[in-house]
Amino acid sequence: MTIPVDGATPQNTRLQHWLRIEPQQRPKVYEQIYDTADMSSLNYWLGIIFSSGIAALGLVLNSPAVIIGAMLISPLMGPIMAAGLALAAGDLYLAAKAFANLVASITLAIAFSAFIVWLLPFHSVTGEILARTNPTLLDLGVALLSGLAGSVAVCRVGGGDGVTTLPGVAIAVALMPPLCTVGFGLGSGANTRIMGGAGLLFLTNLVAIVACAFVVFLLTGMNAPEIRAEMEHARKGELLAQKLSQGPLSRVLVNSGKLRWRILMLVVLLGAIALPLRTAFKQVAGEAIVRSTVQDVVKGLLPSRAIVSQRVEVGRESVAVHLISTQAVPEKKIQEAEQMIERRSGRKAMLSVTSIASQSELAELTQQLSVSSQLALVAPVKSLEDIHNEVVARIKPILIDAWPAEAPIQDYDVAFSPSGIVFNVRYENAHVLGKISQNLIAKQLREKLGIQDLSLVAQRIPPSRNTSRELKKKPH
């Protein structure tokens, strides 16, 4: 028979032994978590500012490495763990402190990241941002497992820094980046789609982590009466703590018979969040099946070397596939491919194939036209220079829109190389555009033009009074 230790039940004592949690360390753990909910720590608020700023820039740069840096220094796990402990122990004062800290932290992180995004000249939606705007049940599963791991780590910690640092390594990835994604949506013009999706992801992780912390702290005996009594004795000097701890609401919260209501509250919150996540999960799973079906059908329709471009648009009840190929496809095969997609995906399919001449065919045709110039019946064709000038003219407004106004373009040209398209731009400025700015411009051009193999070569021209400020095309 297991003898209870410090008022814990035999089951709690056995779990503490399995997890290597020393019963005499529980008051110390309680005190450490309690301290993380304190709003007077300058280091905490500096951590919020630094991590939100780094995460915002990492999202804009589409850099996972930079975002990981923000994860490692984010202190948000402290008040979240405090909220879970407050629910488990029935500590109304700790719950109030943790809630106030979380509201202030969330507000500061969103506001600061939105301010940084608002200052930037580029507001391109990157892959790292999009990845945090469509949460599913998989994200809830990750949050639950991470919350359990973090809570156990907190209970076993012996040092004061472990409360925020150790869990942060495991789960802060799911806290600060979504908040900064909300800030990006706000700073880039109140994009409600981005803000709503990222906000749901953060709320999912917040509720899941609090629920897991509640369960772990409850099972490890952190709600023992002697621990609460010790904490109430330690904060006797705080007037608000005494009023809340001795008030009727606190007595209702501490009452063990009301524990089931706290459990029910967390279950209801998790259920409410799971509904939209389940809908998103079904949608993502359906789209994945449709895209896989399209890939299989396209492979049987055309060889991969003949496909120049492929675009798939998946709707709720339909799917549209647009192919550009160097090989023509008979209409009968297109109809058969549409029927196969409809049969396997259960959605109405629309397949269009546009055939174009290959590079070798264009070269052969040009040679034939030049040799056969004696044939007067052949209609005149545009020269390569005329075609080049038309391409440059079409690109001009897109380039002007993407280029920073403080470094006016003097001239530019478009060249074709074996590795893709190269934009050569000469600009006037007192300082060289940094590598980050050039990468952002190139990224925006790729997105707007739909060309992935595009590179940018920027050459600075020192400011001169005689330098023309008008955009002109470089002679070819």
C-alpha positions in Angstrom: 0.0 0.0 0.0 1.3 3.4 -1.0 1.4 6.0 1.8 0.3 9.5 0.8 3.0 12.1 0.9 2.2 15.7 1.8 -1.6 15.1 1.4 -1.3 13.6 -2.1 -3.4 10.6 -3.1 -1.6 7.3 -3.7 -2.2 7.6 -7.4 -0.6 11.1 -7.4 2.4 9.8 -5.3 2.9 7.0 -7.8 2.9 9.3 -10.8 5.3 11.7 -9.1 7.7 8.7 -8.6 7.4 7.7 -12.2 8.1 11.2 -13.4 11.0 11.6 -10.9 9.2 14.6 -9.3 10.3 15.2 -5.7 7.2 16.0 -3.5 9.3 18.5 -1.4 10.0 20.5 -4.6 6.4 21.2 -5.4 6.2 24.4 -3.4 9.3 25.6 -5.1 7.8 24.9 -8.6 4.6 26.6 -7.5 6.6 29.7 -6.5 8.6 29.7 -9.8 5.4 29.5 -11.9 3.8 32.2 -9.7 6.8 34.5 -10.4 6.4 34.2 -14.1 3.0 35.8 -13.9 4.5 38.9 -12.4 4.0 42.0 -14.6 6.8 44.1 -13.0 9.7 42.3 -14.7 11.5 44.4 -17.3 13.3 41.3 -18.6 9.9 39.7 -19.4 8.7 42.7 -21.5 12.0 43.0 -23.3 11.7 39.3 -24.2 8.2 39.9 -25.6 9.5 42.9 -27.7 12.6 41.2 -28.9 10.9 37.9 -29.8 7.9 39.5 -31.6 10.3 41.8 -33.6 12.5 38.9 -34.6 9.5 36.7 -35.5 7.8 39.5 -37.6 11.0 40.0 -39.6 11.5 36.2 -40.0 7.9 35.9 -41.3 8.5 38.7 -43.8 11.8 37.2 -44.9 10.3 33.7 -45.1 13.2 32.5 -43.0 12.5 29.5 -40.7 15.9 30.0 -39.0 15.1 33.6 -37.9 11.6 32.4 -36.7 13.3 29.7 -34.6 15.4 32.4 -33.0 12.2 34.2 -31.8 10.9 30.9 -30.5 13.9 30.4 -28.2 13.6 33.7 -26.4 9.8 34.0 -26.2 8.7 34.1 -22.5 5.0 33.5 -23.2 5.1 30.1 -21.7 5.4 31.6 -18.2 1.9 33.1 -17.8 0.3 30.3 -19.8 1.6 27.7 -17.4 0.5 30.0 -14.5 -3.0 30.0 -15.9 -3.0 26.2 -16.0 -1.7 26.0 -12.4 -4.3 28.5 -11.2 -7.1 26.4 -12.6 -5.6 23.2 -11.1 -5.0 24.7 -7.6 -8.1 27.0 -7.6 -5.9 30.0 -7.0 -8.0 33.0 -8.0 -5.3 35.6 -7.5 -2.8 33.7 -9.7 -5.5 33.3 -12.3 -6.1 37.1 -12.3 -2.4 37.8 -12.6 -1.9 35.3 -15.4 -4.9 36.5 -17.4 -3.8 40.2 -17.1 -0.3 39.2 -18.1 -1.5 37.2 -21.1 -3.7 40.1 -22.3 -1.0 42.6 -22.0 1.6 40.3 -23.7 -0.7 39.4 -26.6 -1.5 43.1 -27.2 2.1 44.2 -27.0 3.3 41.4 -29.4 0.6 42.1 -32.0 1.1 45.9 -31.8 4.9 45.8 -32.0 5.0 43.3 -34.9 2.2 45.3 -36.7 4.3 48.5 -36.3 7.4 46.8 -37.8 5.4 45.5 -40.8 3.8 48.9 -41.3 7.3 50.5 -41.5 8.5 48.0 -44.2 8.0 49.0 -47.9 7.1 45.4 -48.8 4.0 43.5 -47.6 4.3 40.3 -49.6 2.6 37.3 -48.1 5.3 34.6 -47.7 5.1 30.9 -47.2 5.8 31.1 -43.5 2.9 33.5 -43.1 0.5 31.3 -45.1 1.5 28.3 -43.1 0.0 29.9 -40.0 -3.3 31.0 -41.5 -5.1 27.7 -42.0 -4.9 25.6 -38.7 -6.3 22.1 -38.6 -6.8 19.3 -36.1 -3.2 18.4 -36.7 -2.1 21.7 -35.1 -4.4 20.9 -32.1 -2.7 17.6 -31.7 0.8 19.2 -31.8 -0.3 21.7 -29.2 -1.7 19.0 -26.8 1.4 16.9 -27.0 3.7 19.9 -26.6 1.7 21.2 -23.7 2.0 17.8 -21.9 5.8 17.8 -22.5 6.2 21.3 -21.3 4.1 20.8 -18.2 6.0 17.8 -17.1 9.3 19.7 -17.7 8.1 22.5 -15.5 7.2 20.1 -12.7 10.6 18.5 -12.8 12.6 21.7 -13.2 15.0 22.7 -10.4 16.3 26.0 -11.6 14.4 29.3 -11.9 15.0 29.8 -15.6 13.5 26.5 -16.6 9.9 27.6 -16.3 10.2 29.8 -19.4 13.2 28.5 -21.2 12.7 24.7 -21.2 9.0 24.7 -22.4 9.8 27.5 -24.8 12.2 25.2 -26.7 9.4 22.7 -27.2 6.3 24.8 -27.8 7.0 28.5 -28.2 7.1 27.8 -31.9 3.3 27.7 -31.7 2.9 30.9 -29.7 4.9 33.9 -30.9 4.8 33.3 -34.7 1.0 33.1 -35.0 0.7 36.3 -32.9 3.2 38.1 -35.2 1.3 36.8 -38.2 -1.8 38.5 -36.8 0.4 41.6 -36.5 1.4 41.2 -40.1 -2.2 41.1 -41.2 -2.9 44.2 -39.1 0.2 46.2 -40.3 -0.3 45.3 -44.0 -3.8 46.8 -44.1 -6.0 44.9 -41.7 -6.1 41.6 -43.7 -8.9 39.8 -41.9 -8.2 36.5 -43.5 -4.6 36.4 -42.3 -5.6 37.8 -38.9 -8.5 35.4 -38.4 -6.5 32.2 -39.4 -3.4 33.1 -37.3 -5.6 34.2 -34.4 -7.4 30.8 -34.4 -4.0 29.0 -34.4 -2.8 31.0 -31.4 -6.1 30.4 -29.6 -5.8 26.7 -30.3 -2.4 26.5 -28.9 -3.2 28.7 -25.9 -6.3 26.6 -24.8 -4.5 23.3 -25.5 -1.5 24.2 -23.4 -3.5 25.5 -20.5 -5.7 22.4 -20.6 -2.6 20.1 -20.6 -0.9 22.1 -17.8 -4.2 21.8 -15.8 -4.2 18.0 -16.1 -0.5 17.6 -15.3 -0.5 19.9 -12.3 -3.6 18.2 -11.0 -2.2 14.7 -11.4 1.1 15.6 -9.8 -0.6 17.1 -6.7 0.2 20.7 -7.3 -3.3 21.5 -5.8 -2.5 20.1 -2.4 -4.0 22.2 0.4 -0.6 22.6 2.2 0.9 24.1 -1.0 -1.9 26.6 -1.4 -1.6 27.5 2.3 2.2 28.0 2.0 1.6 30.3 -1.0 -1.1 32.3 0.7 1.3 32.8 3.7 4.1 34.0 1.4 2.0 36.7 -0.2 0.4 38.1 3.0 1.7 41.5 2.2 -0.3 41.8 -1.0 -3.7 43.4 -0.2 -5.4 42.3 -3.4 -4.2 38.7 -2.9 -5.7 38.6 0.5 -9.1 39.9 -0.7 -9.3 37.5 -3.6 -8.1 34.5 -1.6 -10.6 35.1 1.2 -13.5 36.1 -1.0 -16.5 34.0 -1.8 -15.5 33.5 -5.4 -12.1 32.0 -4.3 -13.9 29.6 -2.0 -16.1 28.4 -4.8 -13.1 28.0 -7.0 -11.1 26.0 -4.4 -14.0 23.8 -3.5 -13.1 20.3 -4.7 -16.7 19.6 -5.6 -16.5 22.4 -8.2 -13.5 20.9 -9.9 -15.7 19.2 -12.4 -16.9 22.6 -13.6 -13.3 23.7 -14.4 -12.8 20.5 -16.3 -16.1 21.0 -18.2 -15.0 24.6 -19.0 -11.8 23.4 -20.6 -13.5 20.6 -22.5 -16.1 23.0 -23.9 -13.3 25.4 -25.0 -11.4 22.6 -26.7 -14.6 21.3 -28.4 -15.5 24.8 -29.6 -12.0 25.2 -31.2 -12.0 21.7 -32.6 -15.1 22.4 -34.8 -13.5 24.9 -37.2 -10.2 23.0 -37.1 -12.1 19.8 -38.2 -13.7 21.7 -41.1 -10.3 23.0 -42.2 -8.7 19.6 -41.8 -11.4 18.0 -44.0 -10.9 20.8 -46.6 -7.1 20.4 -46.6 -7.4 16.6 -46.8 -9.8 16.8 -49.7 -7.6 19.3 -51.6 -4.6 17.0 -51.1 -6.5 14.0 -52.5 -7.7 16.1 -55.5 -4.2 17.4 -56.2 -2.7 13.9 -56.0 -5.4 12.7 -58.4 -4.6 15.5 -60.9 -0.9 14.7 -60.7 -1.6 11.0 -61.6 -3.9 11.9 -64.5 -1.5 14.6 -65.9 1.4 12.1 -65.7 -0.6 9.7 -68.0 -1.6 12.5 -70.3 1.8 14.2 -71.0 5.4 13.5 -70.3 6.9 15.7 -67.6 9.5 17.2 -70.0 6.7 18.5 -72.2 4.9 20.4 -69.4 5.9 24.1 -69.3 3.4 25.2 -66.7 0.8 23.6 -64.5 -1.8 25.4 -62.4 -4.5 23.6 -60.3 -7.4 25.5 -58.7 -9.4 23.4 -56.3 -12.9 24.6 -55.4 -15.5 23.1 -53.1 -17.3 21.3 -55.9 -15.0 21.7 -58.9 -11.3 21.5 -59.9 -9.7 23.5 -62.8 -6.4 22.4 -64.3 -4.5 24.7 -66.7 -1.6 23.1 -68.6 0.9 24.7 -71.0 2.7 22.1 -73.0 5.1 21.8 -75.9 3.0 18.9 -77.2 -0.6 19.1 -78.5 -3.2 16.9 -76.8 -6.2 15.5 -78.7 -9.6 16.7 -77.5 -10.7 13.2 -76.8 -7.8 12.5 -74.4 -8.6 15.8 -72.6 -12.2 14.7 -72.1 -11.1 11.3 -70.9 -8.7 12.9 -68.4 -11.6 15.1 -67.1 -13.8 12.1 -66.6 -11.1 10.3 -64.7 -10.5 13.3 -62.4 -14.3 13.6 -61.8 -14.6 9.9 -61.0 -11.7 9.8 -58.6 -12.2 13.1 -56.9 -16.0 13.5 -56.9 -15.7 17.0 -58.2 -16.5 18.5 -61.6 -13.2 18.8 -63.6 -12.3 21.4 -66.2 -9.0 20.7 -68.0 -7.4 23.0 -70.5 -4.2 22.4 -72.4 -2.4 25.1 -74.3 0.2 23.9 -76.7 3.2 26.2 -77.6 6.2 25.7 -79.7 9.4 24.5 -78.1 12.6 26.5 -78.1 14.1 24.4 -80.9 11.0 24.7 -83.0 11.0 28.5 -82.6 14.6 28.6 -83.7 13.9 26.4 -86.7 10.9 28.5 -87.7 13.0 31.7 -87.5 15.7 30.2 -89.7 13.1 29.1 -92.2 11.5 32.5 -92.4 14.9 34.2 -92.8 15.9 31.8 -95.6 12.5 32.1 -97.3 12.4 35.8 -97.5 11.8 35.6 -101.3 8.3 34.4 -100.5 6.2 37.6 -100.6 3.1 35.7 -99.4 4.6 35.2 -96.0 3.2 37.8 -93.6 5.9 39.9 -91.8 6.7 38.8 -88.4 8.0 40.8 -85.4 11.7 40.9 -84.9 13.3 39.6 -81.7 14.0 43.2 -80.8 10.3 44.1 -81.1 9.3 41.1 -79.0 12.0 42.1 -76.4 10.7 45.7 -76.3 7.1 44.5 -75.7 8.2 42.2 -72.9 10.1 45.0 -71.2 7.2 47.4 -71.6 4.8 44.9 -69.9 7.2 44.3 -67.1 7.8 48.1 -66.5 4.7 48.8 -64.2 5.4 45.7 -62.1 9.0 46.6 -61.6 8.2 50.2 -60.7 5.6 49.0 -58.1 8.1 46.6 -56.5 11.1 49.0 -56.5 11.6 51.3 -53.5 10.9 55.0 -54.2 14.0 56.2 -52.4 16.3 54.6 -55.0 14.8 55.7 -58.4 15.5 53.4 -61.4 17.6 54.9 -64.1 17.4 52.1 -66.6 16.8 48.4 -66.8 16.8 45.4 -69.1 15.7 41.8 -69.3 18.0 39.1 -70.3 17.6 35.3 -70.8 20.2 32.9 -69.5 20.3 29.1 -69.2 19.3 29.4 -65.5 16.3 31.6 -66.2 15.3 35.3 -66.6 17.7 38.0 -65.3 16.5 41.6 -64.4 19.4 44.0 -64.8 18.5 47.3 -63.0 20.6 50.4 -62.5 19.4 52.7 -59.8 20.5 56.0 -58.3 21.0 56.2 -54.6 23.6 57.4 -52.1 23.8 53.9 -50.5 23.8 50.4 -51.9 20.5 48.5 -51.6 21.1 45.7 -49.0 20.9 42.1 -49.9 17.7 41.7 -47.9 16.0 44.5 -49.9 17.2 43.0 -53.2 15.9 39.5 -52.1 12.5 41.0 -51.2 12.2 42.8 -54.5 13.1 39.6 -56.4 10.6 37.6 -54.4 7.9 40.1 -55.1 8.7 40.0 -58.8 8.5 36.2 -58.9 5.1 36.3 -57.2 3.6 38.9 -59.4 5.0 37.6 -62.7 4.6 33.9 -61.8 8.2 33.2 -62.7 10.2 31.1 -60.3 13.6 31.1 -62.1 14.0 34.9 -61.9 17.0 36.7 -60.5 17.8 40.3 -59.9 21.1 42.1 -60.6 21.1 45.7 -59.1 23.8 48.2 -59.9 24.0 51.5 -58.0 24.7 54.8 -59.7 26.0 57.6 -57.5 23.6 60.6 -57.3 24.4 63.3 -59.9 22.7 66.5 -60.8 22.8 65.7 -64.5 21.3 62.2 -63.9 17.8 61.9 -65.4 15.0 61.0 -63.1 12.8 59.5 -65.8 12.6 55.8 -66.2 14.0 54.8 -69.6 14.7 51.5 -71.3 18.2 50.4 -71.7 19.2 50.2 -75.4 19.4 46.7 -76.7 
